[in-house]
Amino acid sequence: MSRHTISAEEKQAFAEFINQNLIDDIDLRTRLPVDSTSDDIFEVMKDGLIILKMVNQILPGTIDERIFNKTPKNTYQISDNLKLVLEGARRIGCKLVGISEKSIMDGNPMFVFSLLRQLVNQNLTIHITLLDHPELFRLMKENESLDEFRNMSAEQRLLRWFNYHLERSGHTQRVTNFGDDIKDGINYLILLNQLQDQQQQQSISQIISQYQNPLQRAEKILQISKSLGCKIFITAQDIIKGNKVLNQAFIAHLFNTKLGISSNEEIKLSEEQQKIIDEDRMKREQEEENWRQKQEIEKQKQHFVPKKQIQEKIIEQEKEQDVKIEQEKDQEKEQQSNGDKLSERQIDISNEKDDNEDKILNDDEQEGEEQKEYDKLKIEEEIKIKEEEERIIAEEKLRQEEEEIEKLKQIEKEKEIEEERKKIEEEKALIEAEKLKQQEIEKKLEEEAEKHRLEQEKTRIAMEEQMKWIEDQEKRIAEEKMKFELEEKQKREQEILQEEERKRIQLEEEELQEKQRIQQEFDNQDKIREQKEQELAESKNKNKVDFNLVNKRLPSASSIFIRKGQ
């Protein structure tokens, strides 16, 4: 972002950050939440109260709230407040170039936004240190020195932490920035997937296939982050637009909320690593002690009443006395008849005035003593501040010299590394050329083998198709044969049935014919018998013996039928 422009997205995100982090503060109940889409944030920061709360949230106890006037009555008190909070902001690492009490009191958007941006950044990154998170030593690379790792910026540590989780997930990509490298949302989702409980984690392929739209991925990122306990102060659009400042801020918030690395108790630090932790702890304790001493001086200064306030008090007392005398004069006019009493009253008033003058003189003497004590403390404070500034300047100069030396060493080292890299690259190029040649030979062999394999495969497929055709033909012939045999069997059975039916009919016809013949014979016998009977009857009387003989030789029709049946 340009130094002379204000990002609307960042202003909105920072205002939302304040709303979510300070909304429960009782001193800010009438100011928050602030409208994040407007410029109200520049107005509510004018008197320094929100700055005070943000500084103390970043580093508790940095500013003694008892010194801060939470209900200022004039611009002088507001100026004192702003001086106090800007000193606190400087204490926690903010760079206040061009930022003054007046620029904040005037609500200058450029300077207020610059301060706000630094406060939010410090809030999110001040604890991304080896002292606060010794488990970060796990992120050291091979052949990386402790000094190099120790001097990494918060942004570099966040990138290292991000890539640590990408590597653990088995993902091949790495991020080098918080803009273009993460705006598609895939790396973001893989990081969040690693931070979730194991039973909620998904495979990389599931993550990529499930959310193919970048906006959907960004919305899912915010949803998962909220479930992990994060406060959402950025939008899905901030993610997909690749806003580096806001993405870095949100990833720092993720880091502070869900580190996803084993705690300090599970890590065994080396002697050199423990030494770094101890040095950083001593440095922090010394800074805190220096700041406490400075705060004590401020409280002592507040204990004494400035000379200007004493003078204002004396003038106010004189005005009250003049008003009282005027009232007495008015009473004198009303009581002219009581001259003696008036004289006595005037004497009393005169005496009272003398007493007040004596009191004022005593107050002046006390004021002089207090002013001397105040001036003495002020001088001592200025000396201490000057000594501290000189010490800081000396330390800064020493640090700059060390940085310059380290920078030169780093440049030399980089040159050596670059030369070594070039040498390795040349050797690598030769190896790659040989490798390519070998790959070409292998490729040709593979192509020939593949061609031979394809021909064999083609022959095998043709033979399989031929065998299948033969099997199909045999199967078809077997089915036709079976069908023919079945038809023959059915035909034979039909012929047997027809023959049996024919025989049955023939038998029935023969039986019928036999019956008809027998019946005919029976009828003929009856006719013969009747004829014989008639003849016998005629000759009965003629010859009875002959008739009986005839009857014995000629049996009856019924006996004939019985014999035929047998």
C-alpha positions in Angstrom: 0.0 0.0 0.0 1.2 3.5 -0.9 2.2 5.7 2.0 -0.2 8.3 0.7 -3.3 6.2 0.1 -5.7 4.4 2.4 -7.0 0.9 1.5 -10.8 0.7 2.0 -10.6 -3.0 2.5 -7.8 -2.7 5.2 -9.6 0.2 7.0 -12.8 -2.0 7.1 -10.9 -5.0 8.3 -9.0 -3.1 11.0 -12.2 -1.4 12.3 -13.8 -4.9 12.5 -10.7 -6.1 14.3 -11.2 -3.4 17.0 -14.9 -4.2 17.2 -14.3 -7.9 17.9 -11.4 -7.5 20.3 -12.5 -4.5 22.4 -16.3 -4.8 22.3 -16.5 -6.1 25.8 -14.5 -3.2 27.4 -16.8 -1.3 29.7 -14.9 2.0 29.0 -15.7 1.7 25.3 -19.4 0.7 25.5 -20.6 4.0 24.0 -18.1 3.9 21.2 -18.2 0.4 19.9 -19.1 -1.2 17.6 -17.9 1.4 15.1 -19.2 1.4 11.6 -16.4 -0.4 9.7 -17.7 0.9 6.3 -17.4 4.6 7.2 -14.6 6.9 8.4 -15.9 6.8 12.0 -12.8 5.0 13.2 -10.7 8.2 12.7 -13.1 10.1 15.0 -13.3 7.6 17.9 -9.5 7.4 18.1 -9.0 11.2 18.6 -8.8 11.2 22.4 -6.5 8.2 22.6 -8.7 5.9 24.7 -9.0 3.2 22.0 -5.2 3.5 21.4 -4.7 3.0 25.2 -6.9 -0.2 25.2 -5.1 -1.6 22.1 -1.6 -1.0 23.5 -2.5 -2.6 26.8 -4.1 -5.6 25.0 -1.0 -6.1 23.1 1.3 -5.8 26.1 -0.7 -5.7 29.4 0.4 -3.0 31.8 2.3 -0.9 29.2 0.2 2.2 30.1 -1.0 2.9 33.7 -4.6 3.6 33.2 -4.7 5.6 36.5 -2.6 8.3 34.8 -4.9 8.4 31.7 -7.8 10.9 31.9 -10.8 8.9 30.6 -13.1 12.0 30.7 -10.9 14.9 29.4 -12.5 18.4 29.7 -10.2 20.3 27.3 -7.6 19.9 24.6 -4.8 20.1 27.1 -5.9 17.0 28.8 -6.5 15.2 25.5 -3.0 16.2 24.4 -1.6 14.8 27.6 -3.5 11.5 27.0 -2.2 11.3 23.5 1.4 11.9 24.5 1.0 9.1 27.0 -0.5 6.5 24.6 1.9 7.4 21.7 4.8 6.7 24.1 3.1 3.4 24.9 2.8 2.6 21.2 6.4 3.4 20.7 7.2 1.1 23.6 5.5 -1.9 21.9 7.4 -1.4 18.6 5.3 1.1 16.6 7.2 3.5 14.3 5.7 7.0 14.8 7.4 8.8 12.0 5.3 12.0 11.4 2.7 10.9 13.9 2.1 13.4 16.7 -0.6 14.2 19.3 -2.0 17.0 17.0 -2.3 14.7 14.0 -4.3 12.2 16.1 -6.4 14.9 17.8 -7.2 16.4 14.4 -8.3 12.9 13.1 -5.8 13.0 10.2 -6.8 9.9 8.3 -3.3 9.2 6.9 -1.6 9.3 10.3 -4.4 7.6 12.2 -4.6 4.8 9.7 -0.8 4.3 9.8 -0.9 4.0 13.6 -4.0 1.7 13.5 -2.3 -0.5 11.0 0.8 -0.8 13.1 -1.3 -1.5 16.3 -3.2 -4.3 14.6 0.0 -5.8 13.1 1.7 -5.7 16.6 -1.3 -7.3 18.2 -1.1 -10.2 15.8 2.7 -10.6 15.5 4.3 -9.5 18.8 4.2 -13.0 20.2 5.4 -14.9 17.1 8.8 -15.3 18.8 11.0 -18.2 19.9 10.6 -17.0 23.5 6.8 -17.3 23.3 6.9 -20.4 21.0 10.0 -22.5 21.5 8.4 -25.2 19.5 9.2 -23.1 16.4 12.7 -24.5 16.6 11.1 -27.5 14.8 10.9 -25.4 11.7 14.6 -25.0 11.3 16.1 -26.3 8.1 19.2 -28.4 7.7 22.4 -26.4 7.6 20.5 -23.3 8.9 22.4 -21.4 11.6 20.7 -20.5 14.9 21.5 -16.8 14.3 19.8 -16.8 10.9 16.8 -18.6 12.3 16.7 -16.3 15.3 16.7 -13.1 13.2 13.8 -14.1 11.0 11.0 -11.6 10.8 7.4 -12.5 11.8 6.4 -12.7 8.2 9.2 -15.2 7.4 8.3 -17.3 10.5 4.6 -17.4 9.3 5.7 -18.5 5.8 7.9 -21.2 7.4 5.0 -22.3 9.6 2.6 -22.4 6.6 5.0 -24.5 4.5 5.6 -26.8 7.5 2.0 -27.8 7.5 1.9 -28.1 3.7 4.8 -30.5 3.8 3.2 -32.5 6.6 0.1 -32.9 4.5 2.0 -34.4 1.6 1.2 -31.4 -0.6 3.9 -30.6 -3.1 3.3 -26.9 -3.4 5.0 -24.2 -1.2 4.1 -20.6 -0.6 6.5 -17.7 -0.8 4.1 -14.8 -0.2 0.6 -14.1 1.3 -0.8 -12.7 -2.0 -0.8 -14.7 -5.3 0.3 -18.0 -3.7 -2.8 -18.3 -1.6 -5.5 -16.4 -3.3 -6.9 -19.5 -5.1 -7.7 -20.9 -1.6 -6.2 -24.4 -2.1 -3.1 -23.9 0.1 -5.2 -22.1 2.6 -7.6 -25.1 2.9 -4.8 -27.6 3.2 -3.3 -25.5 6.1 -6.7 -25.4 7.8 -7.2 -29.1 7.2 -3.9 -29.8 9.0 -5.1 -27.7 11.9 -8.4 -29.5 12.3 -8.9 -32.6 14.5 -7.8 -35.8 12.8 -11.3 -37.2 12.4 -12.3 -34.0 10.5 -9.4 -34.0 8.1 -9.8 -34.8 4.4 -7.4 -36.0 1.7 -5.8 -33.3 -0.6 -7.8 -34.7 -3.6 -11.0 -34.4 -1.7 -10.2 -30.8 -0.8 -9.3 -29.8 -4.4 -12.3 -31.6 -6.0 -14.9 -30.6 -3.5 -14.4 -26.8 -3.9 -13.5 -25.9 -7.5 -14.7 -22.2 -7.3 -12.2 -19.8 -5.6 -15.0 -17.9 -3.9 -16.5 -21.1 -2.5 -13.1 -22.0 -1.2 -12.6 -18.6 0.4 -16.0 -18.9 2.2 -15.1 -22.4 3.4 -11.8 -21.0 4.7 -13.7 -18.5 6.9 -16.2 -21.1 8.0 -13.5 -23.6 9.1 -11.4 -20.8 10.8 -14.5 -19.8 12.8 -14.9 -23.4 13.9 -11.3 -23.4 15.1 -12.0 -20.3 17.3 -10.8 -17.5 15.1 -12.4 -14.1 14.9 -13.4 -13.2 11.3 -12.3 -9.7 10.5 -11.6 -10.2 6.7 -13.9 -11.2 3.9 -13.9 -13.9 1.2 -13.1 -11.2 -1.4 -10.0 -10.1 0.6 -8.7 -13.7 0.1 -9.4 -14.2 -3.6 -8.1 -10.7 -4.4 -4.7 -11.7 -2.8 -4.6 -8.8 -0.3 -1.2 -9.5 1.2 -1.6 -7.3 4.3 -5.0 -8.8 5.3 -4.1 -12.3 4.4 -0.9 -12.1 6.5 -2.8 -10.6 9.4 -5.4 -13.4 9.3 -2.8 -16.1 9.0 -1.0 -14.6 12.0 -4.4 -14.8 13.8 -4.6 -18.5 12.8 -1.1 -19.0 14.1 -2.0 -17.5 17.5 -5.3 -19.4 17.7 -4.2 -22.9 16.5 -0.5 -23.4 16.2 -0.7 -27.1 15.3 2.8 -27.9 16.6 3.7 -29.9 19.7 3.9 -27.8 22.9 7.2 -26.9 24.6 6.9 -29.7 27.1 7.3 -32.2 24.3 10.4 -30.6 22.9 14.0 -31.0 24.1 15.9 -27.9 23.3 19.6 -28.0 22.6 22.0 -26.0 24.8 22.4 -23.3 22.1 18.6 -23.1 21.6 18.0 -22.7 25.4 20.6 -20.0 25.5 18.7 -18.0 22.9 15.5 -18.4 24.9 17.3 -17.2 28.1 18.8 -14.2 26.3 15.5 -13.1 24.8 13.8 -13.5 28.2 16.5 -11.4 30.0 16.2 -8.7 27.3 12.4 -8.6 27.6 12.6 -8.4 31.4 15.1 -5.5 31.2 12.9 -3.6 28.8 9.9 -4.1 31.1 11.9 -2.9 34.1 13.1 0.2 32.2 9.5 0.9 31.2 8.2 0.5 34.8 10.8 3.0 36.1 9.7 5.5 33.4 6.0 4.9 34.4 6.9 5.6 38.1 8.4 9.0 37.1 5.2 9.8 35.2 3.1 9.0 38.3 5.4 11.2 40.5 5.0 14.1 38.0 1.2 13.7 38.2 1.4 13.9 42.0 2.6 17.5 42.0 0.2 20.3 41.0 1.6 22.5 38.2 2.3 26.1 38.9 -0.3 27.2 36.4 -3.1 25.3 38.2 -2.1 26.9 41.6 -2.2 30.4 40.1 -5.7 29.6 38.6 -6.8 28.5 42.0 -5.5 31.7 43.7 -7.3 33.9 41.1 -10.5 32.0 41.6 -10.3 32.5 45.4 -9.7 36.3 44.8 -12.7 36.5 42.6 -14.8 34.8 45.2 -13.6 37.2 47.8 -14.4 40.2 45.6 -17.9 38.9 45.1 -18.3 38.5 48.8 -17.1 42.1 49.5 -19.6 43.4 46.9 -22.4 41.5 48.7 -21.3 43.0 52.0 -21.4 46.5 50.5 -24.9 46.0 49.3 -25.9 44.9 52.9 -24.1 48.1 54.1 -26.4 50.3 52.0 -29.5 48.5 53.4 -28.3 49.0 57.0 -27.1 52.6 57.1 -28.7 53.1 60.5 -26.4 50.5 62.1 -23.1 52.4 61.5 -21.2 50.8 64.3 -22.2 47.4 63.4 -21.1 48.1 59.8 -17.8 49.4 61.0 -17.2 46.2 63.0 -18.1 44.1 60.0 -15.8 46.1 57.7 -13.0 45.5 60.2 -13.8 41.8 60.2 -13.8 41.7 56.4 -10.5 43.6 56.3 -9.1 41.1 58.8 -10.4 38.2 56.7 -8.9 39.7 53.6 -5.6 39.9 55.4 -5.9 36.3 56.4 -6.6 35.3 52.9 -3.6 37.3 51.7 -1.4 35.5 54.3 -2.9 32.2 53.1 -2.1 33.1 49.5 1.5 33.9 50.5 1.8 30.6 52.3 0.4 28.9 49.2 3.0 30.7 47.1 5.7 29.4 49.4 4.3 25.9 49.2 3.9 26.2 45.5 7.6 27.3 45.2 8.7 24.2 47.2 6.5 21.9 45.1 7.7 23.6 41.9 11.3 23.1 42.9 10.6 19.4 43.7 8.8 19.1 40.4 11.6 20.8 38.5 14.1 18.5 40.2 12.2 15.4 39.3 11.7 16.7 35.8 15.5 17.3 35.4 16.2 13.8 36.8 13.6 12.4 34.4 15.1 14.3 31.5 18.6 13.0 32.5 17.3 9.5 32.6 15.5 9.9 29.3 18.6 11.4 27.8 20.7 8.5 29.1 18.2 6.0 27.9 18.1 7.7 24.5 21.9 7.7 24.4 21.9 4.0 25.4 19.3 3.2 22.8 21.2 5.2 20.1 24.4 3.4 21.1 22.7 0.0 21.0 21.0 0.9 17.7 24.4 2.0 16.3 26.0 -1.2 17.5 23.1 -3.2 16.1 23.4 -1.5 12.8 27.1 -2.1 12.7 26.5 -5.8 13.6 23.8 -5.9 10.9 26.2 -4.4 8.4 28.9 -6.9 9.3 26.3 -9.7 9.2 25.1 -8.3 5.9 28.6 -8.3 4.4 29.1 -11.9 5.7 25.8 -12.8 4.3 26.7 -11.3 0.9 30.0 -13.2 0.9 28.2 -16.3 1.9 25.6 -15.8 -0.8 28.4 -15.3 -3.3 30.0 -18.6 -2.2 26.7 -20.3 -2.3 26.0 -18.8 -5.7 29.3 -20.0 -7.0 28.7 -23.4 -5.5 25.3 -23.4 -6.9 26.6 -22.5 -10.4 29.1 -25.3 -10.1 26.4 -27.7 -9.0 24.1 -26.5 -11.8 26.9 -27.1 -14.4 27.4 -30.6 -13.0 23.7 -31.1 -12.9 23.4 -29.9 -16.5 26.0 -32.5 -17.6 24.2 -35.2 -15.6 20.9 -34.1 -17.0 22.3 -34.3 -20.6 23.6 -37.8 -19.9 20.4 -38.6 -18.3 18.4 -37.3 -21.2 20.5 -39.4 -23.6 20.0 -42.5 -21.5 16.3 -41.7 -21.3 16.2 -41.4 -25.1 17.8 -44.8 -25.5 15.5 -46.3 -22.8 12.6 -44.6 -24.5 13.5 -46.2 -27.9 13.9 -49.6 -26.2 10.6 -49.1 -24.5 8.9 -48.1 -27.7 10.3 -51.2 -29.5 9.3 -53.4 -26.5 5.9 -51.7 -26.5 5.5 -52.3 -30.3 6.4 -56.0 -29.8 4.1 -56.2 -26.9 1.3 -54.6 -28.9 1.8 -57.0 -31.8 1.8 -60.0 -29.4 -1.3 -58.5 -27.8 -2.9 -58.1 -31.2 -2.1 -61.7 -32.1 -3.3 -62.9 -28.7 -6.5 -61.0 -29.1 -7.0 -62.4 -32.7 -6.4 -65.9 -31.4 -8.8 -65.3 -28.5 -11.4 -64.0 -30.9 -10.9 -67.1 -33.2 -11.2 -69.5 -30.2 -14.2 -67.6 -29.0 -15.8 -67.9 -32.5 -15.0 -71.7 -32.5 -16.4 -72.0 -29.1 -19.5 -70.1 -30.1 -19.9 -72.3 -33.2 -19.5 -75.5 -31.1 -21.9 -74.1 -28.6 -24.4 -73.2 -31.4 -24.0 -76.7 -33.0 -24.4 -78.3 -29.6 -27.6 -76.2 -29.0 -28.9 -77.1 -32.5 -28.1 -80.8 -31.9 -29.8 -80.7 -28.6 -32.7 -79.0 -30.1 -32.9 -81.6 -33.0 -32.7 -84.5 -30.5 -35.4 -82.9 -28.4 -37.5 -82.5 -31.5 -36.8 -86.1 -32.6 -37.7 -87.3 -29.1 -40.9 -85.3 -29.1 -41.6 -86.6 -32.6 -41.0 -90.3 -31.5 -43.2 -89.8 -28.5 -45.8 -88.3 -30.7 -45.6 -91.3 -33.1 -45.8 -93.7 -30.1 -48.9 -91.9 -28.9 -50.4 -91.9 -32.4 -49.6 -95.6 -32.7 -51.1 -96.4 -29.4 -54.1 -94.3 -30.3 -54.4 -96.1 -33.7 -54.1 -99.5 -32.0 -56.7 -98.4 -29.4 -59.0 -97.3 -32.2 -58.3 -100.5 -34.2 -59.0 -102.6 -31.1 -62.2 -100.8 -30.4 -63.2 -101.3 -34.1 -62.4 -105.0 -33.9 -64.3 -105.3 -30.7 -67.1 -103.4 -32.2 -67.0 -105.6 -35.3 -66.8 -108.7 -33.1 -69.7 -107.5 -31.1 -71.6 -106.8 -34.3 -70.7 -110.2 -35.6 -71.7 -111.9 -32.5 -74.9 -109.9 -32.4 -75.5 -110.9 -36.0 -74.7 -114.5 -35.2 -76.9 -114.2 -32.2 -79.7 -112.8 -34.3 -79.1 -115.5 -36.8 -79.3 -118.2 -34.1 -82.4 -116.7 -32.7 -83.9 -116.7 -36.2 -82.8 -120.4 -36.7 -84.0 -121.2 -33.2 -87.3 -119.6 -33.8 -87.5 -121.4 -37.1 -86.6 -124.6 -35.5 -89.0 -124.0 -32.7 -91.7 -123.4 -35.3 -90.8 -126.5 -37.1 -90.5 -128.4 -33.9 -93.8 -127.1 -32.8 -95.3 -128.2 -36.0 -93.7 -131.6 -35.6 -94.1 -131.8 -31.8 -96.8 -133.8 -31.8 -95.3 -135.7 -34.7 -92.1 -136.7 -33.2 -91.2 -135.5 -29.6 -88.0 -137.5 -29.2 -86.4 -136.1 -32.4 -87.1 -132.6 -31.2 -85.1 -133.0 -28.0 -82.1 -134.4 -29.8 -82.2 -131.5 -32.1 -82.1 -129.1 -29.1 -79.1 -130.8 -27.6 -77.0 -130.4 -30.9 -78.0 -126.8 -31.3 -76.9 -124.7 -28.3 -78.5 -121.4 -27.4 -77.3 -118.0 -28.6 -76.2 -117.0 -25.1 -73.8 -119.9 -24.7 -72.3 -119.1 -28.0 -71.7 -115.5 -26.9 -70.0 -116.6 -23.8 -67.6 -118.9 -25.7 -66.7 -116.1 -28.0 -65.9 -113.8 -25.1 -63.6 -116.4 -23.6 
